[in-house]
Every structure is written in structure tokens, then in C-alpha cells.
Amino acid sequence: MPTNDLHARVAATILAQLETANPASWSPPWHGADPMPRNARTGRRYRSLNVLALWCAAQTHGYADARWATYRQWAALGAQVRKAQRGTLVLFYKELPRGTDEDATDGAPFVARAAYVFNAAQVDVVSPPADAPAPSITSDPLPAFDAFVAATGATIQHGGNRACYVPATDAIHLPPRTVFRTPTGYAGTLAHELVHWTGAPHRLARDLTGRFGARAYAVEELVAELGAAFVLADLGIVRSPHPGHAAYCASWVPLLRTDPRALSHAATQASRAADYLAALRPSRPLSDREDGCRPHHYSATHPQASRETNV
């Protein structure tokens, strides 16, 4: 099966929703209370476009469980995928042995593979992991979120009525907290701007103009939107729409119609930004290793690719 099927499928799903819904009221798959999807056998979280693919499936079918695995992985756990259940397509990257270039592109030592995974809701005889409590969504996110923000060291200035990241001063400007209707609204807006902050030349040096030209702004906003969702899902915080949500949605329609792979590129950049921010935290559990879609781990000062071969 062509690995680009996943890129086309997820982009088509999002585009169809954008074209038929009212952007002001449409709820993307990355909004809401869904936690970051994880592999049921390895405990590792999925990333990049795989996250969107699994969130889309969860939204469509009403899956509340964040655990996914292949048919064989569920069998190894003593569980059985029920008959007539349809899997969700994901990508993973297998490391190639040295000295071979089978299916590799651009000299990369990886080969893309497709696999189907099933949600825990599609499986019989499965129970929550004994050593890992189910993720919970907190109703008071600010203490944990504030600690996360403080660890980034970002300069944040409160005042005025506009939220933005200013590259010239390397500072994030936000309205006072009291202006936001909910704590999650504040957290979502600040997470969005923190993702913009990661793109500075001395951080991830994210320049999208070469690939997207005049549409670079729309893609950067999609990166920030997705990155904020990844960050908040990792922290167990319900995602609230960014204030510019409706305008951004309208700009994504021509982008995705012209270039379906733009969504995949944005998701990859969003994962890189979320990883960069997470790496600034003093410590991170070993269970937060990632599954699927060529992973990247970033230290506070130097981005360095890591290799992941599991689904």
C-alpha cells in the first residue's frame, strides 16, 4: 500500500469537514478532550500525522480510549480485535541496515511503512495497564501549565488586547488573563504563541517560505494550531479554539486543496515544536517516547533526530 495514502486520507478528511462546515463553529479533530494517542503494547505516544489520523478516527467513531495497536500487538496482549472492525492507517519508519538503499529517499536511513491499528474500543478482553493509570483531563490546568511555560524561559508580556509572538524582540505578547473566558482559553492561546516562538532562527529555525511561498503564513498558523493541541494533550488539558480559529480555517481550504501534503508537513513541524518545548522541562517520563512518523527529539539547544522503528 502506498505510504502517501495516509497523507491523502487525513488531508481529505480535514478538507471535507472544512468545506461543509461553518468555520466559526467547526470543531477540528485536534480540539476537545482527547489525550495523546499511545501504543497499547509499547506505551509510546504517536506523533505527527499519525496523531491527526487517530484523532480523526476517534472523533468519527466516538472512541474515548487513547490506546491503539496493530492486530498482532493486541493478540500479544491477550486481546482479540472484534470481527468486521476496520483499522486506522498509520505510518512508521523502519531503520535500514547499513549499506542498503532499499526504498530510502534523499539518503535517509529509513524506509516508510504503512500499518493498520485498532482502538481499545474495537477489542475484546482488554483492560487498562496495571502500571499506568488512564490519562485524565484536569479542570484546573493552570498550575501544571504555568510550570510548563516557566520551564521554557520565554519572555511573556501581558497587556493590550492582542496575542502574538514578536520576532524582533523575541517576546510573546498576551492580553491579561482576566480577559480570557476560561483558563483553558488562556492556555490554548499561550501554547499557540509558544509554538510560534520555537520557530525563531536560534531555536528550530522554521522557515516555510521556501516550500510554501505566499501560503507560508497559513501553514505557520496550522503548525501553531496543531503544536498547541499536541502540547496541551500531553499535559492533559482540554483544547480550546484559538481566537483566530475561524479565519485560520478559511485560509486552510485553498492550502489543502492545492497541496494535500501541506497538512503532513505542518503536523511534522508541529511535533518538532512540541518536542522542543517538552525537552525544556526538567524531566520527562520514559513512557513519553514516540511511535511512528519519523521522530525527532530536541534538547534545549540542539535539535537531533532519534530513530523509532515501532508502530
C-alpha positions in Angstrom: 0.0 0.0 0.0 1.4 3.4 -0.9 2.5 5.3 2.2 1.2 8.5 0.8 -2.3 7.1 1.3 -2.2 8.4 4.9 -1.3 11.9 3.8 -4.1 12.0 1.3 -6.7 10.4 3.6 -6.2 12.7 6.5 -6.0 15.8 4.3 -9.2 14.8 2.5 -11.0 14.2 5.8 -10.0 17.6 7.2 -10.7 19.3 3.9 -14.2 17.8 3.6 -15.0 19.0 7.1 -13.7 22.5 6.3 -15.7 22.7 3.1 -19.0 21.6 4.5 -18.9 23.2 8.0 -19.2 26.7 9.3 -15.5 27.5 10.2 -16.7 29.6 13.2 -18.4 26.6 14.8 -16.5 23.6 13.3 -14.5 21.6 15.9 -11.4 20.1 14.4 -10.2 16.7 15.5 -7.4 18.3 17.5 -9.9 20.2 19.7 -11.6 18.7 22.7 -10.6 16.3 25.5 -8.8 13.6 23.5 -5.5 12.6 25.1 -2.4 12.0 23.1 -2.8 8.6 21.4 -0.4 5.9 22.6 0.5 2.4 21.5 -1.1 -0.1 23.8 1.8 -2.5 23.8 4.8 -0.2 23.9 3.2 2.7 25.8 4.8 5.1 23.4 2.8 8.0 22.0 2.2 8.5 18.3 3.3 11.7 16.7 3.0 14.0 13.6 0.4 13.0 11.1 -0.4 9.7 12.9 -1.8 11.8 15.8 -4.2 13.5 13.4 -5.2 10.3 11.7 -6.0 8.7 15.1 -7.8 11.8 16.4 -9.9 11.9 13.2 -10.9 8.2 13.7 -11.6 8.8 17.4 -13.8 11.8 16.6 -15.7 9.9 13.8 -16.3 6.7 15.8 -16.6 8.2 19.3 -13.6 6.4 20.7 -12.7 7.7 24.2 -9.7 5.4 24.8 -6.3 6.7 23.8 -4.7 3.2 23.3 -4.1 1.8 19.8 -2.2 -1.2 18.5 -1.9 -3.5 15.5 -3.9 -6.8 15.3 -0.7 -8.7 16.2 0.1 -6.4 19.1 -3.4 -6.8 20.6 -3.1 -10.6 20.2 0.3 -10.5 22.1 -1.6 -8.6 24.9 -4.2 -11.4 25.1 -6.9 -9.4 23.4 -8.9 -10.0 20.2 -9.9 -7.5 17.6 -13.6 -8.0 17.0 -14.9 -9.2 13.6 -15.7 -6.6 11.0 -13.7 -3.9 12.7 -11.9 -1.6 10.4 -8.4 -0.4 11.3 -6.9 3.1 11.0 -3.9 3.6 8.8 -0.7 4.9 10.3 2.9 5.3 9.1 6.0 4.1 10.8 9.6 4.3 9.7 11.9 1.3 9.7 15.6 1.7 10.1 17.5 0.3 7.1 20.6 -1.8 7.6 23.8 0.0 6.7 24.9 -0.4 3.1 21.4 -0.7 1.7 19.3 2.0 0.0 16.0 -0.1 -0.4 13.1 2.3 -0.7 15.1 5.0 1.0 14.8 8.6 -0.2 17.1 11.6 0.0 19.8 9.4 1.5 17.7 8.9 4.7 18.5 5.6 6.6 14.7 4.9 6.9 12.0 3.3 4.9 8.4 4.3 5.3 5.9 1.5 6.0 2.1 1.6 6.5 0.2 -0.4 9.1 -3.4 -0.6 10.5 -4.1 -0.1 14.1 -7.2 -0.7 16.2 -8.5 1.3 19.1 -9.1 -0.4 22.5 -12.8 0.1 21.9 -12.6 -2.3 19.0 -11.0 -5.0 21.0 -12.4 -7.7 23.4 -10.7 -8.7 26.7 -8.6 -5.6 27.2 -8.1 -3.7 30.5 -6.2 -0.6 31.5 -2.5 -1.1 32.0 -1.8 -2.1 35.7 1.2 0.2 35.9 -0.2 3.2 34.1 -3.4 5.0 35.2 -5.6 6.2 32.4 -4.9 9.8 31.3 -7.2 12.3 32.9 -8.2 15.8 31.8 -7.8 18.4 34.5 -10.3 21.1 35.2 -7.7 23.4 36.7 -4.8 23.3 34.2 -3.0 26.5 35.2 -0.6 25.1 37.9 0.8 22.4 35.6 0.6 24.6 32.5 2.3 27.5 34.3 5.2 25.2 35.4 5.5 24.1 31.8 5.6 27.7 30.5 8.1 28.7 33.1 10.5 25.9 32.1 10.6 27.3 28.5 12.2 30.6 29.7 10.1 32.5 27.1 9.6 36.2 27.6 5.9 36.8 28.0 4.4 40.3 28.3 0.8 40.7 29.4 -1.2 43.7 28.4 -3.2 45.1 25.5 -5.8 43.1 23.6 -3.7 41.1 21.1 -1.9 37.8 21.3 1.2 37.5 19.2 4.8 36.5 19.0 7.1 39.4 18.0 10.3 38.1 16.4 12.1 41.4 16.6 12.1 41.3 20.4 11.7 37.5 20.8 8.8 38.2 23.1 5.2 36.8 23.4 2.5 39.4 23.9 -0.8 38.3 25.6 -3.8 40.1 26.9 -4.3 39.9 30.7 -5.5 36.5 32.0 -8.7 38.1 33.2 -9.7 38.8 29.6 -9.9 35.1 28.7 -13.2 33.4 29.4 -11.7 30.2 30.7 -8.3 29.0 32.0 -8.1 26.6 29.0 -8.7 29.5 26.6 -5.6 31.3 28.1 -3.6 28.1 28.0 -4.5 27.4 24.4 -3.6 30.9 23.2 -0.3 30.9 25.0 0.6 27.4 23.8 -0.2 28.6 20.2 2.2 31.5 20.6 4.9 29.3 22.2 4.9 27.2 19.1 5.5 30.3 17.0 8.3 31.1 19.5 10.0 27.8 18.7 10.4 28.8 15.1 13.0 31.5 15.8 16.3 31.2 14.0 18.2 30.4 17.2 15.7 27.6 18.1 14.2 25.5 15.3 14.8 28.0 12.5 11.4 27.2 11.0 11.2 29.0 7.6 8.3 27.8 5.5 8.6 30.4 2.7 10.9 28.2 0.6 8.4 25.5 0.3 5.1 27.3 0.5 5.8 30.9 -0.7 2.8 33.2 -0.2 1.0 30.4 1.7 3.7 30.2 4.4 1.7 32.3 6.8 -1.3 29.9 6.6 1.0 26.9 7.1 2.7 28.5 10.1 -0.6 29.1 11.7 -1.6 25.5 11.1 1.7 24.5 12.7 0.9 26.6 15.7 -2.6 25.3 15.9 -1.5 21.7 15.8 1.5 22.2 18.0 -0.6 23.8 20.7 -3.0 20.8 20.5 -0.1 18.4 20.9 1.3 20.3 23.9 -2.0 20.6 25.7 -3.0 16.9 25.1 0.4 15.9 26.6 -0.4 18.0 29.6 -4.0 16.6 29.9 -5.6 19.9 29.2 -8.8 20.3 27.1 -8.0 22.2 23.9 -9.9 25.5 23.3 -10.1 27.1 19.9 -7.6 29.9 19.2 -9.3 33.4 18.9 -8.3 33.5 15.2 -9.7 30.0 14.6 -12.4 30.9 12.1 -10.0 33.0 9.9 -7.3 30.3 10.0 -9.8 27.6 9.0 -10.9 29.7 6.0 -7.2 30.0 4.9 -6.6 26.3 5.1 -9.2 25.3 2.5 -7.2 26.6 -0.6 -4.0 25.4 1.0 -5.1 21.8 1.5 -6.9 21.7 -1.8 -3.8 22.7 -3.7 -1.3 20.8 -1.6 -2.7 17.9 0.5 0.8 17.1 1.8 0.9 20.5 3.5 -1.0 19.0 6.4 1.6 16.3 6.8 4.4 18.9 6.7 2.6 21.1 9.2 2.0 18.1 11.5 5.7 17.1 11.4 6.7 20.7 12.2 4.1 20.9 15.0 5.5 17.7 16.5 9.0 19.1 16.4 7.9 22.2 18.1 6.0 20.3 20.8 9.1 18.0 21.3 11.3 21.1 21.6 9.1 22.6 24.3 8.7 19.3 26.1 12.5 18.9 26.2 12.9 22.1 28.1 11.0 20.5 31.1 13.4 19.4 33.9 12.4 15.8 33.5 10.2 13.7 31.2 8.9 10.2 31.8 10.4 7.3 29.8 6.9 6.4 28.6 6.8 9.6 26.6 8.9 8.0 23.8 7.2 8.3 20.5 5.8 5.9 18.0 5.5 6.4 14.2 6.1 9.2 11.7 9.8 9.7 11.7 10.5 11.1 15.2 12.7 14.0 16.2 13.8 14.7 19.8 15.2 18.1 20.7 17.3 19.3 23.5 17.0 22.9 24.7 19.9 23.9 22.4 20.4 21.4 19.7 17.9 19.5 17.6 18.9 16.0 17.0 17.0 13.2 15.2 16.3 10.0 17.1 15.2 6.7 15.4 12.0 4.9 16.1 11.0 1.6 14.4 7.9 0.5 16.3 4.3 1.1 15.3 
